[in-house]
Amino acid sequence: MNAVARYFDSLFSVCGTAWNRFWFTPADPSGLCVLRVLTGVLALWFLLSFVFDLTTWFGPDGLLPIETVRQLTGTEDSAWNGRLSYLMYSDNPTLLRVLHGVGLLVVAAFTVGFATRLTSVLTLAIILSYIHRGPMVSGPFEPVLTMLLFYLCFAPCGASLSVDQWLRQRRKGDSANVSRLAGVEPSMAANLCWRLIQVHVAALYLMMGLTKLGGSDVWWMGEAMWWLVAHTESRLVDLTFLHRHVYVINLWTHGVVVLELLFGLLVWQPLARPLLLVLTTLHWILIGLLTGLLSFAVVMLVANLCFVSPATMAEVIRFLTHRSRSSASLPSVGG
Amino acid sequence: MTSKSPGSSATPPATSPWQTILSLLIVFHLFFVFLALGSNYSRSSLTYDLLNRFAFYTRLFNFDLDFTPYHLTHGTDADVDHRSEVLAKGSEEWIVFPRGGFRGADSYKRQQRFAAMWAFQALNGGQPALFAQALGNYVSRQQHLVPQQVRCRKHFQQPREDVAGGTAAQRDPEDPSRFSVAYTANVIVNADASVDVIRVEETGQVAVPVNSAGNARGTNANERGR
């Protein structure tokens, strides 16, 4: 019994230490700041996609009237099923446009990092409102976008590359020499949010790989990519010439499943990570062109950045800003 | 290029009560994230009930993927292209939604998903009349056309063997044999500009007209998670 107790004591001790190190080690928030900018751009893209379609979908004579959505989601008797949207309270076209304009301003403010703590939460609420207003027309892009926005609400993503940082530096009287990545302190919150995004993205890849293997045998038989190639009304490129190259179709199909499963499992290995990131970049570019799901492909590329270390991102940004401001000298980034 | 922890240079701090609380919150959160991801394709009674009971968290923040097809395709009838179509009075050509444009645009994709959901409702005992009525109403009031009929059609892909060595019709992706109607309804525009739809059933059957109150009610959409 003593041996068993010692075993479990040792197990819990090792696991506890690893858990604390994984979640609570302070980290550089620079990567989250980059993620904020890119996610904000995607959120703006999402809202802009409604600019010409606002009344088409949500107007009084639109394709998704409020009553229809309530009936389809089973909330016609005021029962709440977890969906919340300020767009469900009015279908007045003018009000919709005003709310849409305000939403665009808020998301733009979040993107440039103004009042980030507030605008991050508001941005999430705005995007969720549009999704919950018309859940039957949302696709694979929206859940990934809201996932990133959710975690950024808790992250110090306005620490750099932001108007907030510029204002802070200006208050300190040091705006002339401000580096876009200067004065960024490591924080536990940054690491926590970064890790949550990583775990969520890895789990998403695993889910995508596993669901491909269920339902039917097209992924097992190596035929699935042909069924995507043959979507005449969705594809952006015509690859039907591949009908002559069965092995290419088979290899591509098997490769997609293997890549998605391996990504979720092996991305935690530093040696495997660069290769997996390159392969998945190629994968999402091809999927986007094949299925027309461009937004989904782009958001997955952005989400993949959570596996690129902030130090690397900081180096890239420093390189780019040094080239664009050839006469300026940039202070180095801490961490 | 990569590192075990994101850019960290400090040693891990000692465990504090805050870390314990945060750890519990992390476990709670990840449990529901994994539950939602694992239930996207199919759900047991347990996972269905859990997700419904905690919908204030899973659905509110959109963690519940709601059967979104992340598998991209299973080669089934549900995975084909869908389109909504309207036949205006006095016209012989059907107006197709999405109406052209860039296929990669979200607006285009939304039109396709609308049609796909319409077809799903029609073929699974749901409420397809709501979609038909919405489309008829939209075309009548926003597009200023008088709709005569609305329909939802599936556009099936060609098997690889057909493209490789089939007949001329089999090699043509736009051949009429590649299309299947999931739902058709006649549209009645009333004097007060409201729209009723009457489903076109098989020969010999008559469907009850559906008015703006939505008389024809089938399976609740929540059973599919939407």
Chai-1 contact restraints between the chains, C-beta under 6 A:
chainA,res_idxA,chainB,res_idxB,connection_type,confidence,min_distance_angstrom,max_distance_angstrom,comment,restraint_id
A,N20,B,P12,contact,1.0,0.0,6.0,A-B,restraint_1
A,N20,B,T15,contact,1.0,0.0,6.0,A-B,restraint_2
A,R21,B,P12,contact,1.0,0.0,6.0,A-B,restraint_3
A,F24,B,Q19,contact,1.0,0.0,6.0,A-B,restraint_4
A,T25,B,S5,contact,1.0,0.0,6.0,A-B,restraint_5
A,T25,B,S8,contact,1.0,0.0,6.0,A-B,restraint_6
A,T25,B,P12,contact,1.0,0.0,6.0,A-B,restraint_7
A,P26,B,A10,contact,1.0,0.0,6.0,A-B,restraint_8
A,A27,B,P6,contact,1.0,0.0,6.0,A-B,restraint_9
A,A27,B,G7,contact,1.0,0.0,6.0,A-B,restraint_10
A,A27,B,S8,contact,1.0,0.0,6.0,A-B,restraint_11
A,D28,B,G7,contact,1.0,0.0,6.0,A-B,restraint_12
A,G31,B,P6,contact,1.0,0.0,6.0,A-B,restraint_13
A,S49,B,D106,contact,1.0,0.0,6.0,A-B,restraint_14
A,S49,B,S107,contact,1.0,0.0,6.0,A-B,restraint_15
A,D53,B,S107,contact,1.0,0.0,6.0,A-B,restraint_16
A,D61,B,N137,contact,1.0,0.0,6.0,A-B,restraint_17
A,D61,B,Y138,contact,1.0,0.0,6.0,A-B,restraint_18
A,D61,B,R141,contact,1.0,0.0,6.0,A-B,restraint_19
A,D61,B,Q142,contact,1.0,0.0,6.0,A-B,restraint_20
A,L63,B,F114,contact,1.0,0.0,6.0,A-B,restraint_21
A,L63,B,A134,contact,1.0,0.0,6.0,A-B,restraint_22
A,L63,B,Y138,contact,1.0,0.0,6.0,A-B,restraint_23
A,T68,B,L130,contact,1.0,0.0,6.0,A-B,restraint_24
A,T68,B,A134,contact,1.0,0.0,6.0,A-B,restraint_25
A,Q71,B,G214,contact,1.0,0.0,6.0,A-B,restraint_26
A,L72,B,A221,contact,1.0,0.0,6.0,A-B,restraint_27
A,T73,B,A221,contact,1.0,0.0,6.0,A-B,restraint_28
A,G74,B,N220,contact,1.0,0.0,6.0,A-B,restraint_29
A,G74,B,N222,contact,1.0,0.0,6.0,A-B,restraint_30
A,N81,B,A55,contact,1.0,0.0,6.0,A-B,restraint_31
A,G82,B,A55,contact,1.0,0.0,6.0,A-B,restraint_32
A,G82,B,F56,contact,1.0,0.0,6.0,A-B,restraint_33
A,G82,B,R59,contact,1.0,0.0,6.0,A-B,restraint_34
A,G82,B,L60,contact,1.0,0.0,6.0,A-B,restraint_35
A,I131,B,N62,contact,1.0,0.0,6.0,A-B,restraint_36
A,P135,B,R226,contact,1.0,0.0,6.0,A-B,restraint_37
A,M136,B,M117,contact,1.0,0.0,6.0,A-B,restraint_38
A,M136,B,R226,contact,1.0,0.0,6.0,A-B,restraint_39
A,V137,B,R110,contact,1.0,0.0,6.0,A-B,restraint_40
A,V137,B,R113,contact,1.0,0.0,6.0,A-B,restraint_41
A,V137,B,F114,contact,1.0,0.0,6.0,A-B,restraint_42
A,G139,B,K109,contact,1.0,0.0,6.0,A-B,restraint_43
A,P140,B,T68,contact,1.0,0.0,6.0,A-B,restraint_44
A,P140,B,Y70,contact,1.0,0.0,6.0,A-B,restraint_45
A,P143,B,N62,contact,1.0,0.0,6.0,A-B,restraint_46
A,P143,B,L65,contact,1.0,0.0,6.0,A-B,restraint_47
A,T146,B,N62,contact,1.0,0.0,6.0,A-B,restraint_48
A,F150,B,F61,contact,1.0,0.0,6.0,A-B,restraint_49
A,W194,B,P6,contact,1.0,0.0,6.0,A-B,restraint_50
A,H200,B,V33,contact,1.0,0.0,6.0,A-B,restraint_51
A,A203,B,L37,contact,1.0,0.0,6.0,A-B,restraint_52
A,M207,B,L37,contact,1.0,0.0,6.0,A-B,restraint_53
A,M208,B,Y70,contact,1.0,0.0,6.0,A-B,restraint_54
A,T211,B,Y41,contact,1.0,0.0,6.0,A-B,restraint_55
A,T211,B,Y70,contact,1.0,0.0,6.0,A-B,restraint_56
A,T211,B,H71,contact,1.0,0.0,6.0,A-B,restraint_57
A,K212,B,H71,contact,1.0,0.0,6.0,A-B,restraint_58
A,G214,B,Y41,contact,1.0,0.0,6.0,A-B,restraint_59
A,G215,B,H74,contact,1.0,0.0,6.0,A-B,restraint_60
A,S216,B,H74,contact,1.0,0.0,6.0,A-B,restraint_61
A,S216,B,G75,contact,1.0,0.0,6.0,A-B,restraint_62
A,V218,B,H74,contact,1.0,0.0,6.0,A-B,restraint_63
A,V218,B,G75,contact,1.0,0.0,6.0,A-B,restraint_64
A,A224,B,T73,contact,1.0,0.0,6.0,A-B,restraint_65
A,W226,B,R160,contact,1.0,0.0,6.0,A-B,restraint_66
A,W227,B,T73,contact,1.0,0.0,6.0,A-B,restraint_67
A,W227,B,G75,contact,1.0,0.0,6.0,A-B,restraint_68
A,W227,B,Q157,contact,1.0,0.0,6.0,A-B,restraint_69
A,L228,B,T73,contact,1.0,0.0,6.0,A-B,restraint_70
A,A230,B,Q157,contact,1.0,0.0,6.0,A-B,restraint_71
A,A230,B,Q158,contact,1.0,0.0,6.0,A-B,restraint_72
A,H231,B,D81,contact,1.0,0.0,6.0,A-B,restraint_73
A,T232,B,P173,contact,1.0,0.0,6.0,A-B,restraint_74
A,E233,B,D81,contact,1.0,0.0,6.0,A-B,restraint_75
A,E233,B,H155,contact,1.0,0.0,6.0,A-B,restraint_76
A,S234,B,D81,contact,1.0,0.0,6.0,A-B,restraint_77
A,L236,B,R103,contact,1.0,0.0,6.0,A-B,restraint_78
A,L236,B,G104,contact,1.0,0.0,6.0,A-B,restraint_79
A,T240,B,V163,contact,1.0,0.0,6.0,A-B,restraint_80
A,H243,B,R160,contact,1.0,0.0,6.0,A-B,restraint_81
A,H243,B,V163,contact,1.0,0.0,6.0,A-B,restraint_82
A,H243,B,A164,contact,1.0,0.0,6.0,A-B,restraint_83
A,P270,B,T2,contact,1.0,0.0,6.0,A-B,restraint_84
A,R273,B,T2,contact,1.0,0.0,6.0,A-B,restraint_85
A,P274,B,M1,contact,1.0,0.0,6.0,A-B,restraint_86
A,G292,B,R103,contact,1.0,0.0,6.0,A-B,restraint_87
A,G292,B,G104,contact,1.0,0.0,6.0,A-B,restraint_88
A,L294,B,G104,contact,1.0,0.0,6.0,A-B,restraint_89
A,S295,B,D106,contact,1.0,0.0,6.0,A-B,restraint_90
A,S309,B,T2,contact,1.0,0.0,6.0,A-B,restraint_91
A,S309,B,S3,contact,1.0,0.0,6.0,A-B,restraint_92
A,S309,B,P6,contact,1.0,0.0,6.0,A-B,restraint_93
A,S309,B,G7,contact,1.0,0.0,6.0,A-B,restraint_94
A,P310,B,P6,contact,1.0,0.0,6.0,A-B,restraint_95
A,P310,B,G7,contact,1.0,0.0,6.0,A-B,restraint_96
A,A311,B,G7,contact,1.0,0.0,6.0,A-B,restraint_97
A,T312,B,M1,contact,1.0,0.0,6.0,A-B,restraint_98
A,G335,B,G7,contact,1.0,0.0,6.0,A-B,restraint_99
A,G335,B,S9,contact,1.0,0.0,6.0,A-B,restraint_100
